[in-house]
Amino acid sequence: MLKKLDYNYHTHTKRCNHAVGEDEEYILNAINNGIKKLGFSEHIPLVREDGTESKYRLPINECQDYFDSIKSLREKYLNQIDIIIGFEMEYYEEYFDVMLKTAKENGAEYLILGQHFYSAEHKNGKHSLYKTTETKEELAIYVDVIIKAMKTGVFTYVAHPDIINFTGKNSDYVSEMTRICQTSKELNIPLELNLLGIRENRIYPNNLFWKIAGKIGAPVVVGCDAHSANDVYEVNCIFKAFKLIKKYKLNYIKTPNIIKINK
């Protein structure tokens, strides 16, 4: 079993207001730890209906700096690491076209699906997936959103698919999450085993979810979800992730195939 991680396509920057450090620090730590392919996937900008922007996203007025900085560093370390630039993006049906246009116009090279809300977020945190839910109906809404997103064909993989804080019946969880895993396998869109959840002891990785994924044979990748330079390669978290891969006999595909959105 591979215990060395040589890629990471889930990397943030300080511009999202909940990460720290300079862009170059992330790259240098990646190089020093043998990362060959590094993807920056900052939270995509979104202007709410009331004209405000979320504080956890890349501000629109910092998009140019984000791309200019990473492109400059890509040239600087061209012979040491392969760097691509994109966004982590939610699927909100009513905003999808606008968000995809934003990604393309700014030169994003790829997208990962990172759903944090059932539907377009509000300032008060309404619809947050971190909030506890115990109803199958709400779980089904989440699953429907993820499946619709995968079927758009623009996402390289699904970040933290097990993020939802569901406290209802295990039988409901199994039946609904089976739909995500089956769609992942059918469309060959990987599911991400997220290292931030391991680092911070969050509700994910969810063992039951990965048990389902293993039985179905859905393709699986690892994402560091880095919010500091040290997060790009954290040995203990990587070790725990590969223990889960072995435990549930996951279909670990190693480096994901990048879906380019600006062809």
C-alpha positions, -999 to +999 in steps of 0.1 A: +000+000+000+012+035-010+021+055+022+037+084+004+014+112-008+029+129-039-001+152-048-026+175-033-053+194-051-071+209-021-051+240-010-063+273+003-046+307+009-049+334+035-073+353+012-102+332+024-098+347+059-095+313+077-061+302+064-027+315+072+007+319+057+022+330+024+016+312-009+053+304-013+054+287+021+028+262+009+048+255-022+081+251-005+067+227+021+051+207-007+084+205-025+103+196+006+080+167+013+080+152-022+047+166-035+049+165-073+015+180-082-001+208-062-034+224-069-046+257-053-083+256-048-094+287-030-131+292-021-147+308-052-162+343-048-200+347-045-220+378-041-252+372-022-286+386-033-282+414-008-249+424-024-227+411+004-199+386+002-192+356+024-163+362+048-149+326+042-145+330+005-119+347-017-131+383-021-138+393-057-113+422-055-085+397-046-091+373-075-064+389-096-039+388-069-046+352-062-040+341-098-011+365-104+007+352-072+002+315-080+012+319-116+043+338-107+053+311-082+045+284-107+071+299-131+096+303-102+094+266-093+086+252-127+113+226-126+105+214-091+067+210-089+036+210-112+011+237-100-024+243-112-049+270-101-086+266-095-114+269-070-133+249-045-169+256-055-204+247-041-232+236-064-261+261-060-285+256-088-296+292-089-260+305-089-242+277-109-240+295-142-227+327-125-202+309-104-189+288-133-186+320-154-166+336-126-143+306-125-137+306-163-133+344-166-106+344-139-087+316-155-094+287-132-080+255-145-101+231-125-128+229-098-134+206-069-169+203-054-169+215-018-205+216-006-209+234+028-246+244+026-277+227+012-284+258-009-270+293-013-257+304+021-270+332+042-251+355+066-268+338+095-254+304+085-288+291+074-286+258+055-252+249+069-242+213+066-224+215+099-256+218+118-271+186+131-299+170+110-317+138+117-343+136+090-340+115+059-356+142+039-328+167+046-302+141+040-318+133+006-317+170-003-279+170+003-274+138-017-295+152-046-274+183-047-241+163-048-254+141-075-266+170-096-232+186-092-214+155-103-236+153-134-225+188-145-192+173-156-171+202-144-158+190-110-126+170-108-137+154-075-160+157-045-143+171-015-154+159+019-186+141+007-192+129+042-194+164+057-231+164+066-237+161+103-265+135+102-277+120+134-307+100+122-310+063+114-280+044+101-303+027+076-313+061+061-277+071+060-267+039+042-295+041+016-288+078+008-250+077+008-251+046-014-265+069-041-235+092-039-211+063-040-229+046-069-230+079-089-193+084-082-185+050-096-207+053-126-194+088-136-158+080-124-157+111-103-136+105-072-146+110-036-121+128-013-108+114+019-103+148+037-073+153+059-087+185+076-114+163+092-086+141+106-065+170+117-093+187+136-111+155+147-143+167+129-174+145+122-157+134+090-142+112+078-173+092+086-165+055+090-199+044+078-196+064+046-162+050+037-175+015+045-202+021+019-177+035-006-154+005-002-182-020-008-193-001-039-158+005-052-162+042-058-129+059-068-112+076-039-085+103-036-069+121-006-071+159-002-051+178+024-075+207+026-045+228+036-051+260+055-015+265+065+018+255+049+023+226+074-011+212+063+002+205+028+020+174+042+011+163+077+026+128+082+003+117+110-029+126+091-017+109+060-009+077+080-044+077+094-059+083+060-041+053+045-052+032+075-088+040+065-080+031+028-067-003+039-095-009+065-123-004+041-105-017+010-111+016-008-106+020-045-077+045-041-068+058-075-039+079-064-036+111-085-070+122-098-076+130-135-080+168-137-111+180-155-101+212-172-129+238-174-111+262-198-105+240-228 
